[in-house]
Amino acid sequence: MAALDALWGNDMLKQSLSAALAAGRLSHSVLLCGEAGTGAGFAARCLAADYLYPQGGPGAAQVLAGESAEVLTLEGEGASGEIKIDAVRAVRREVYNTALSAQGRVVLIRGAHKLNAASANALLKVIEEPPEGVLFLLTAPGEAMVLPTIRSRCCAYSLAPVSVEECTRYLEEHFSDKRSCARLASVFGGKIGSARRCLEDAQQQSCLNDAMALAKCAHRRDTYGAMALLSGYEKDRFGALRLLELFSNVCSAALRGTPDIPVDAQRAAVCLPCAFSTMRAVSANVNAKLALTNLAIRLCA
């Protein structure tokens, strides 16, 4: 069985990629686009496994587990989450080393929208003239978020969330808490990765509970409650970003009419742009206390 078969939903995407692989027509640079939780990272590992080890086996399993020496990974670092030029240069040197797989090597760029101008330029030449057998796999929330110089060298594919029913079935096959599976599938609108993280990670689940509590404060116009909750994240930039991402998912669920969401659709429509602008501010190293205090006031105004 091909590794891509393990990806739920997105049948046309899987068919297109599998056909291109089988015919030897797969572009040497592939951009997989999908918002957080839709499985773009997992899809990239599946494609890497099928490319490097078309017959499957232990090598393919290592790729899927993220443990293969044949998959060189680039991802953001630090508070900004940017992919730095030194990391790009290191990978650029490494791709010319001998590969263990007969097929070659894979360079996985997680969050290609985090490439800054300098790191993108450093990557550009090797993408334009890659060594024999090297496949570049890039992921990003959306094609338009990737710098044009990189985007234009890639063949882009998009992933979508699966249906809530399909997401529920997937979660129930892997986790025993059926009630939570159905609830999280609904809250995240079929985004398997997001729902799964909450079931696997107690800290993520706790953060989701805080996001629900923040939504309740917004619904009640409880500025004091919102400020008190957000004050716990003032010194935790990464935690604040995680909370804001989950809060935006809760608001999106309210707009879809998902039951048991503690904010109505009308208020959620006001909250969403506030959350997005605060995420941008926190990511840009704006004073977190100021940004979160301002958020609490705007959510409850």
C-alpha positions as CSV (number, residue, x, y, z in Angstrom):
1,M,0.0,0.0,0.0
2,A,1.3,3.5,-0.9
3,A,2.0,5.8,2.0
4,L,-0.3,8.4,0.5
5,D,-3.2,6.0,1.1
6,A,-2.8,6.7,4.8
7,L,-3.9,10.3,4.2
8,W,-7.7,10.7,4.9
9,G,-9.8,12.6,2.4
10,N,-8.3,14.7,-0.4
11,D,-8.8,11.8,-3.0
12,M,-8.1,14.0,-6.0
13,L,-4.8,15.2,-4.5
14,K,-3.7,11.7,-3.7
15,Q,-4.6,10.5,-7.2
16,S,-2.7,13.3,-8.9
17,L,0.4,12.8,-6.8
18,S,0.4,9.0,-7.2
19,A,-0.1,9.3,-10.9
20,A,2.8,11.8,-11.3
21,L,5.0,9.5,-9.2
22,A,4.2,6.4,-11.2
23,A,4.8,8.1,-14.5
24,G,8.0,9.8,-13.3
25,R,6.5,13.2,-13.9
26,L,6.5,14.6,-10.4
27,S,7.9,18.1,-10.3
28,H,11.2,18.3,-8.4
29,S,9.6,21.1,-6.2
30,V,6.1,20.5,-4.8
31,L,4.2,23.0,-2.6
32,L,1.5,21.5,-0.4
33,C,-0.9,24.1,0.9
34,G,-3.4,23.7,3.7
35,E,-4.3,25.5,6.9
36,A,-3.0,24.2,10.2
37,G,-4.5,20.8,11.1
38,T,-5.4,19.7,7.6
39,G,-2.4,17.4,7.2
40,A,-0.1,19.2,4.8
41,G,2.9,18.1,6.9
42,F,1.7,14.5,7.0
43,A,1.0,14.5,3.3
44,A,4.5,15.7,2.7
45,R,5.9,12.8,4.7
46,C,3.7,10.4,2.8
47,L,4.8,11.7,-0.5
48,A,8.5,11.6,0.6
49,A,8.1,8.0,1.7
50,D,6.5,7.0,-1.6
51,Y,9.2,8.8,-3.5
52,L,12.2,7.4,-1.6
53,Y,10.9,3.9,-1.0
54,P,8.2,3.1,-3.6
55,Q,8.1,-0.5,-2.4
56,G,7.5,0.5,1.2
57,G,9.3,-1.3,4.0
58,P,11.3,0.0,7.1
59,G,12.8,2.9,5.1
60,A,9.3,4.3,4.3
61,A,8.2,3.8,7.9
62,Q,11.2,5.9,9.1
63,V,10.2,8.7,6.7
64,L,6.6,8.6,8.0
65,A,7.9,8.7,11.6
66,G,10.1,11.7,10.8
67,E,13.3,9.7,11.6
68,S,14.9,9.3,8.1
69,A,18.3,10.6,7.4
70,E,17.3,10.9,3.8
71,V,14.7,13.7,4.6
72,L,16.4,17.0,5.4
73,T,14.1,19.3,7.2
74,L,14.0,23.1,7.3
75,E,11.6,24.9,9.7
76,G,11.3,28.2,11.5
77,E,13.1,28.9,14.8
78,G,13.0,31.6,17.5
79,A,10.2,33.9,18.4
80,S,9.7,35.0,14.8
81,G,9.5,31.5,13.5
82,E,11.5,32.5,10.5
83,I,13.6,30.0,8.5
84,K,17.1,31.5,8.8
85,I,19.7,31.7,6.0
86,D,22.3,29.7,7.9
87,A,19.9,26.7,8.1
88,V,19.2,27.0,4.4
89,R,22.9,27.0,3.6
90,A,23.5,24.0,5.8
91,V,20.8,22.0,4.0
92,R,22.1,23.2,0.6
93,R,25.5,21.7,1.4
94,E,24.0,18.5,2.7
95,V,21.9,17.7,-0.4
96,Y,25.1,17.0,-2.4
97,N,26.1,14.2,0.0
98,T,25.5,10.6,-1.1
99,A,22.0,9.3,-0.5
100,L,21.2,5.9,1.1
101,S,18.0,5.6,-0.8
102,A,18.4,4.6,-4.5
103,Q,15.8,7.3,-5.4
104,G,17.8,10.2,-3.8
105,R,16.9,12.6,-1.0
106,V,14.0,14.8,0.1
107,V,14.2,18.4,1.4
108,L,11.2,19.1,3.5
109,I,10.6,22.8,4.1
110,R,7.9,23.1,6.8
111,G,6.2,26.5,6.7
112,A,7.7,27.8,3.5
113,H,5.9,31.1,4.1
114,K,8.5,31.6,6.9
115,L,11.3,32.0,4.5
116,N,12.6,35.6,4.6
117,A,14.0,37.3,1.5
118,A,17.6,36.3,2.3
119,S,16.9,32.6,3.0
120,A,14.6,32.4,0.0
121,N,17.4,33.7,-2.2
122,A,19.8,31.2,-0.7
123,L,17.3,28.4,-1.5
124,L,16.4,29.6,-5.0
125,K,19.5,28.4,-6.9
126,V,19.4,24.8,-5.6
127,I,15.6,24.6,-6.3
128,E,16.2,25.9,-9.9
129,E,19.1,23.5,-10.5
130,P,18.6,20.6,-8.0
131,P,21.0,17.7,-7.8
132,E,19.9,14.5,-9.4
133,G,17.2,12.7,-7.4
134,V,16.5,15.5,-4.9
135,L,12.9,16.3,-4.3
136,F,11.8,19.6,-2.6
137,L,8.6,19.4,-0.6
138,L,7.3,22.7,0.8
139,T,4.3,23.3,3.1
140,A,2.4,26.5,3.7
141,P,-1.1,27.6,4.9
142,G,-1.7,29.1,1.5
143,E,0.0,29.5,-1.9
144,A,-0.2,33.3,-1.8
145,M,1.7,33.4,1.5
146,V,4.9,32.0,-0.1
147,L,7.3,34.4,-1.7
148,P,6.7,34.7,-5.5
149,T,10.3,33.7,-6.3
150,I,9.8,30.4,-4.5
151,R,6.2,29.8,-5.4
152,S,6.8,30.2,-9.1
153,R,9.3,27.3,-9.1
154,C,6.9,24.9,-7.5
155,C,3.9,22.8,-8.6
156,A,1.2,23.6,-6.0
157,Y,-1.4,21.3,-4.5
158,S,-4.1,22.2,-1.9
159,L,-5.4,20.1,1.0
160,A,-8.9,20.6,2.5
161,P,-10.3,19.5,5.9
162,V,-12.3,16.3,5.7
163,S,-16.0,16.2,6.6
164,V,-16.8,16.3,10.3
165,E,-18.2,12.8,10.0
166,E,-15.1,11.5,8.4
167,C,-12.9,13.2,11.0
168,T,-15.0,11.7,13.8
169,R,-14.5,8.2,12.3
170,Y,-10.8,8.7,12.1
171,L,-10.5,9.9,15.7
172,E,-12.7,7.1,17.0
173,E,-10.5,4.5,15.3
174,H,-7.5,5.9,17.2
175,F,-8.9,7.1,20.5
176,S,-11.3,5.6,23.0
177,D,-13.0,8.8,24.2
178,K,-15.9,8.8,21.6
179,R,-17.6,11.9,23.0
180,S,-14.5,14.0,22.8
181,C,-13.8,12.7,19.3
182,A,-17.1,13.9,18.0
183,R,-16.9,17.2,19.8
184,L,-13.4,18.0,18.6
185,A,-14.1,17.0,15.1
186,S,-17.0,19.5,15.1
187,V,-15.0,22.3,16.8
188,F,-12.2,22.0,14.3
189,G,-14.4,21.6,11.3
190,G,-12.8,18.3,10.1
191,K,-9.2,19.3,10.7
192,I,-7.9,15.9,11.8
193,G,-4.4,17.2,12.9
194,S,-5.9,19.9,15.2
195,A,-8.4,17.5,16.8
196,R,-5.8,14.8,17.2
197,R,-3.3,17.2,19.0
198,C,-6.0,18.0,21.6
199,L,-6.6,14.3,22.2
200,E,-2.9,13.5,22.5
201,D,-1.6,16.6,24.4
202,A,-3.0,17.6,27.7
203,Q,-1.4,21.0,27.4
204,Q,-3.2,21.6,24.1
205,Q,-6.5,20.5,25.6
206,S,-6.0,22.9,28.5
207,C,-5.2,25.7,26.0
208,L,-8.4,24.9,24.1
209,N,-10.4,25.1,27.4
210,D,-8.9,28.6,27.9
211,A,-9.9,29.5,24.3
212,M,-13.4,28.4,25.1
213,A,-13.4,30.5,28.3
214,L,-12.1,33.5,26.4
215,A,-15.0,33.1,23.9
216,K,-17.4,33.0,26.8
217,C,-15.9,36.2,28.2
218,A,-16.3,37.8,24.8
219,H,-19.9,36.7,24.6
220,R,-20.7,38.1,28.0
221,R,-18.6,41.3,27.4
222,D,-16.6,40.3,30.5
223,T,-13.5,42.5,30.1
224,Y,-12.2,41.7,33.5
225,G,-12.5,38.0,33.0
226,A,-10.8,38.2,29.6
227,M,-7.9,40.3,31.0
228,A,-7.4,37.9,33.9
229,L,-7.3,34.9,31.5
230,L,-5.0,36.6,29.0
231,S,-2.6,37.8,31.8
232,G,-1.5,34.2,32.2
233,Y,0.0,34.3,28.7
234,E,1.8,37.6,28.8
235,K,5.2,36.0,29.4
236,D,4.6,33.0,27.1
237,R,4.7,34.2,23.5
238,F,4.4,30.7,22.0
239,G,1.5,29.9,24.4
240,A,-0.2,33.1,23.5
241,L,0.0,32.3,19.8
242,R,-1.3,28.8,20.4
243,L,-4.2,30.2,22.5
244,L,-5.1,32.7,19.7
245,E,-5.0,30.1,17.1
246,L,-7.4,27.9,19.1
247,F,-9.6,30.9,19.9
248,S,-9.9,31.6,16.1
249,N,-10.9,27.9,15.6
250,V,-13.6,28.3,18.3
251,C,-14.9,31.5,16.6
252,S,-14.9,29.8,13.2
253,A,-16.9,26.9,14.7
254,A,-19.5,29.4,16.1
255,L,-19.8,30.9,12.6
256,R,-20.5,27.4,11.2
257,G,-23.3,26.9,13.8
258,T,-21.4,24.2,15.8
259,P,-23.4,23.4,19.0
260,D,-22.0,24.0,22.5
261,I,-19.8,26.9,21.5
262,P,-19.9,29.6,24.2
263,V,-20.1,32.6,21.8
264,D,-22.8,33.4,19.2
265,A,-22.0,33.8,15.5
266,Q,-22.5,37.6,15.5
267,R,-20.0,38.1,18.3
268,A,-17.6,35.5,16.8
269,A,-17.6,37.5,13.5
270,V,-16.3,40.5,15.6
271,C,-13.8,38.5,17.5
272,L,-12.0,36.7,14.6
273,P,-10.3,39.8,13.0
274,C,-9.3,40.9,16.6
275,A,-7.6,37.5,17.1
276,F,-5.8,37.6,13.7
277,S,-4.5,41.1,14.2
278,T,-3.2,40.2,17.7
279,M,-1.5,37.1,16.3
280,R,0.3,39.2,13.8
281,A,1.3,41.7,16.6
282,V,2.6,39.0,18.9
283,S,4.5,37.3,16.0
284,A,6.1,40.6,15.2
285,N,7.4,40.9,18.8
286,V,5.1,43.6,19.9
287,N,4.9,43.9,23.7
288,A,2.7,40.8,24.5
289,K,1.1,42.4,27.6
290,L,0.0,45.4,25.6
291,A,-1.2,43.3,22.7
292,L,-3.2,41.0,24.9
293,T,-4.7,43.8,27.0
294,N,-5.8,45.5,23.9
295,L,-7.3,42.3,22.7
296,A,-9.4,41.8,25.9
297,I,-10.8,45.3,25.5
298,R,-11.6,44.8,21.8
299,L,-13.3,41.4,22.3
300,C,-15.6,42.8,25.0
301,A,-16.3,46.3,23.7
